[in-house]
Amino acid sequence: MMHFGCTICGRCCQGLRLPLSAVEAIDWIDHGGVVEILCDAGPDVDATDATAEYRRARAFSGCSGAMPIQVSLLLTASFSGPCPNLQSDFTCRRYEARPAACRIYPAEINPARRLDPAEKLCPPDAWSQDHPLWLDQEGLPGSAALSVALNRSRSSAIEDAPVKARLAVLLDIDRVALANEGFVIFRLDQHRLRDALVEAMRKPAAATEIAWRFMTNRDATAALIRSSGALAEPSTSDDEVEYLPFFPADAA
């Protein structure tokens, strides 16, 4: 059982890549924000646990060389420093229209992941027993509002998978990081991205015929990928594409 109450400290509104649904991404761009696309993928294998099952549900099918893969594209509102909607008193300028990720924080969108206050940015007094019940003894939402927001957020992540499959085709996105090793980040012209989102929502796809390529900064990973019949290339960065690694690069 866990209690929580927002202290309006503003810590969770600083320097983020905030997950967005396709609809939220269009709205974010329309209000002057910047949306990036984070991409990773893994082998297309049967889910063995709840985490893998959820990941598979929000991914779409693709192929890298001879290897079938599951591709995940994450739309994110990206900003360094304060969120563009954060006001001087740490309240939100667009509170009623804020993204689902803001509405559910600090809950976890992944239903298999347990909430750990130590991993959150909220101060200790946010978890006081004086605050409303946030999660019950089974880890379920303590209020109807949180339950609705969580269900909506999780459903959108799954329902957007075919939209993102079509989006990759429209935007010529064909590079991914290996899941759990990093992300490939695409920073595209925002007008082009918005138009592609609208088109992808109009005509989504369940899979793509893209020849996906894995980017990595580790020779052992590249060798493993190639041994599986997939395509791998060294990580590079330019104005539109950046490789964000979770591990140090191999020594030169």
Secondary structure in CASP SS format (residue, H / E / C, confidence):
PFRMAT SS
TARGET T0000
AUTHOR 0000-0000-0000
METHOD secondary structure of the structure
MODEL  1
M C 1.00
M E 1.00
H E 1.00
F C 1.00
G C 1.00
C C 1.00
T C 1.00
I C 1.00
C C 1.00
G C 1.00
R H 1.00
C H 1.00
C H 1.00
Q E 1.00
G E 1.00
L E 1.00
R E 1.00
L E 1.00
P E 1.00
L E 1.00
S C 1.00
A H 1.00
V H 1.00
E H 1.00
A H 1.00
I H 1.00
D H 1.00
W H 1.00
I H 1.00
D H 1.00
H C 1.00
G C 1.00
G C 1.00
V C 1.00
V E 1.00
E E 1.00
I E 1.00
L E 1.00
C E 1.00
D E 1.00
A E 1.00
G E 1.00
P E 1.00
D C 1.00
V C 1.00
D C 1.00
A C 1.00
T C 1.00
D C 1.00
A H 1.00
T H 1.00
A H 1.00
E H 1.00
Y H 1.00
R H 1.00
R H 1.00
A H 1.00
R C 1.00
A C 1.00
F E 1.00
S E 1.00
G E 1.00
C E 1.00
S E 1.00
G C 1.00
A C 1.00
M E 1.00
P E 1.00
I E 1.00
Q E 1.00
V E 1.00
S E 1.00
L E 1.00
L E 1.00
L E 1.00
T E 1.00
A E 1.00
S E 1.00
F E 1.00
S E 1.00
G E 1.00
P E 1.00
C C 1.00
P C 1.00
N C 1.00
L E 1.00
Q C 1.00
S C 1.00
D C 1.00
F C 1.00
T C 1.00
C E 1.00
R C 1.00
R C 1.00
Y H 1.00
E H 1.00
A H 1.00
R C 1.00
P C 1.00
A H 1.00
A H 1.00
C H 1.00
R H 1.00
I H 1.00
Y C 1.00
P C 1.00
A C 1.00
E C 1.00
I C 1.00
N C 1.00
P C 1.00
A C 1.00
R C 1.00
R C 1.00
L C 1.00
D C 1.00
P H 1.00
A H 1.00
E H 1.00
K C 1.00
L C 1.00
C C 1.00
P C 1.00
P H 1.00
D H 1.00
A H 1.00
W H 1.00
S C 1.00
Q C 1.00
D C 1.00
H C 1.00
P C 1.00
L E 1.00
W E 1.00
L E 1.00
D C 1.00
Q C 1.00
E C 1.00
G C 1.00
L C 1.00
P E 1.00
G C 1.00
S C 1.00
A H 1.00
A H 1.00
L H 1.00
S H 1.00
V H 1.00
A H 1.00
L H 1.00
N H 1.00
R H 1.00
S H 1.00
R H 1.00
S H 1.00
S H 1.00
A H 1.00
I H 1.00
E H 1.00
D C 1.00
A H 1.00
P H 1.00
V H 1.00
K H 1.00
A H 1.00
R H 1.00
L H 1.00
A H 1.00
V H 1.00
L H 1.00
L C 1.00
D C 1.00
I C 1.00
D C 1.00
R E 1.00
V E 1.00
A E 1.00
L E 1.00
A C 1.00
N C 1.00
E C 1.00
G E 1.00
F E 1.00
V E 1.00
I E 1.00
F E 1.00
R C 1.00
L C 1.00
D C 1.00
Q H 1.00
H H 1.00
R H 1.00
L H 1.00
R H 1.00
D H 1.00
A H 1.00
L H 1.00
V H 1.00
E H 1.00
A H 1.00
M H 1.00
R H 1.00
K C 1.00
P C 1.00
A C 1.00
A C 1.00
A E 1.00
T E 1.00
E E 1.00
I E 1.00
A E 1.00
W C 1.00
R E 1.00
F E 1.00
M E 1.00
T E 1.00
N C 1.00
R C 1.00
D H 1.00
A H 1.00
T H 1.00
A H 1.00
A H 1.00
L H 1.00
I H 1.00
R H 1.00
S H 1.00
S C 1.00
G C 1.00
A C 1.00
L C 1.00
A E 1.00
E E 1.00
P E 1.00
S C 1.00
T C 1.00
S C 1.00
D C 1.00
D C 1.00
E C 1.00
V E 1.00
E E 1.00
Y E 1.00
L E 1.00
P E 1.00
F C 1.00
F C 1.00
P C 1.00
A C 1.00
D C 1.00
A C 1.00
A C 1.00
END
